[in-house]
């Protein structure tokens, strides 16, 4: 049985043989405090949820940027490896061409020397030209033109 006194905030409840007084104003005050605390916690939760959502989206964007940069890095790494391979190829071609150039310059020097020798023989010693054509004249080292004169 529940008994309440009309017009008062205090009620009594009959439980078996015990009677208990209930202070409804204290309960109402506690309920109001609990609702205020709940509202405050909900506001905090909403603020934190908003912050979380912002950070989550920012993190998602950063992850996508990271993936893009990682893919770009891998592409650049592969390009670098290809260029290093090309560099090795070009280096070996350069060395081969440099050696070939040295050989050609040496041959050119020999031919220029031979041309100068032939010009000298034609100009100053035309009677030796048939011997030169047969390769019977001794060769002269560089600077040896004066020795022929």
C-alpha positions in Angstrom: 0.0 0.0 0.0 1.2 3.5 -0.9 0.1 6.4 1.2 0.9 10.0 0.3 -0.1 13.0 2.2 -1.7 15.5 -0.2 0.1 18.8 -0.4 3.4 17.6 1.0 6.6 16.4 -0.6 7.1 13.7 1.8 5.3 10.4 1.3 5.3 7.1 3.2 5.3 3.7 1.9 4.1 0.7 3.8 6.2 -2.3 3.1 5.1 -5.2 5.1 5.4 -4.0 8.7 7.9 -1.2 8.1 6.9 2.3 7.1 9.4 4.3 5.1 9.3 8.0 4.5 10.3 9.2 0.9 11.5 12.8 0.3 10.2 13.5 -3.2 11.8 17.0 -3.3 15.3 15.5 -2.6 14.7 12.9 -5.3 13.4 15.6 -7.7 16.5 17.7 -7.0 18.8 14.7 -7.5 17.0 13.9 -10.7 17.4 17.5 -11.9 21.1 17.3 -11.0 21.5 14.0 -12.8 19.7 15.4 -15.9 22.0 18.5 -15.9 25.1 16.3 -15.5 23.7 14.1 -18.3 23.2 17.2 -20.5 26.7 18.4 -19.8 28.2 14.9 -20.6 26.1 14.8 -23.8 27.4 18.2 -24.8 31.0 17.0 -24.1 30.3 13.8 -26.0 29.0 15.8 -29.0 32.0 18.0 -28.9 34.4 15.1 -28.6 32.5 13.2 -31.4 32.8 16.3 -33.6 36.5 16.5 -32.9 36.9 12.7 -33.5 35.0 13.0 -36.8 37.2 15.9 -37.9 40.4 14.0 -36.9 39.1 10.8 -38.6 38.5 12.6 -41.9 41.9 14.4 -41.6 43.5 11.0 -40.9 41.7 9.5 -43.9 43.0 12.4 -46.1 46.5 11.9 -44.7 46.4 8.2 -45.4 45.4 8.8 -48.9 48.1 11.4 -49.3 50.6 8.9 -47.8 49.5 6.2 -50.2 49.9 8.7 -53.1 53.3 9.8 -52.0 54.4 6.2 -51.4 53.3 5.3 -54.9 55.1 8.4 -56.3 58.2 7.5 -54.3 58.1 3.9 -55.7 57.7 5.3 -59.2 60.6 7.7 -58.7 62.7 4.9 -57.2 62.0 2.8 -60.3 62.8 5.7 -62.6 66.1 6.3 -60.7 67.1 2.6 -61.1 66.3 2.9 -64.8 68.3 6.0 -65.1 71.2 4.5 -63.2 71.1 1.6 -65.6 71.1 4.0 -68.5 74.0 5.9 -66.9 76.0 2.6 -66.8 75.1 2.0 -70.5 76.1 5.6 -71.4 79.2 5.4 -69.4 80.4 2.2 -71.2 79.4 3.8 -74.5 81.3 6.9 -73.6 84.4 4.9 -72.7 84.2 2.9 -75.9 83.8 6.1 -77.9 86.6 7.8 -76.0 88.9 4.9 -76.8 87.8 4.9 -80.4 88.4 8.7 -80.5 91.9 8.3 -79.2 92.6 5.6 -81.8 91.3 7.9 -84.5 93.3 10.8 -83.3 96.4 8.7 -83.2 95.6 7.5 -86.7 94.9 11.1 -87.8 98.3 12.1 -86.3 100.0 9.4 -88.3 98.2 10.3 -91.5 99.0 14.0 -91.0 102.6 13.1 -90.4 102.6 10.9 -93.6 101.0 13.7 -95.5 103.6 16.2 -94.3 106.3 13.7 -95.2 104.8 13.2 -98.7 104.4 16.9 -99.2 108.1 17.4 -98.1 109.3 14.7 -100.5 107.2 16.1 -103.4 108.4 19.6 -102.8 112.0 19.2 -101.8 112.9 15.7 -103.1 110.8 14.8 -106.1 113.4 12.2 -107.2 112.6 10.1 -104.0 108.9 10.0 -104.7 108.9 6.6 -106.5 110.8 5.1 -103.5 108.3 6.7 -101.1 105.4 5.2 -103.1 106.9 1.7 -102.7 107.5 2.3 -99.0 111.3 1.9 -99.4 112.3 5.2 -97.5 112.8 5.0 -93.8 110.2 6.6 -91.6 111.1 9.7 -89.6 109.8 10.3 -86.1 108.0 13.5 -85.2 110.3 16.5 -85.5 112.5 14.6 -87.8 111.6 16.7 -90.9 114.7 18.8 -90.3 116.7 15.5 -90.5 115.4 15.0 -94.1 116.5 18.4 -95.2 
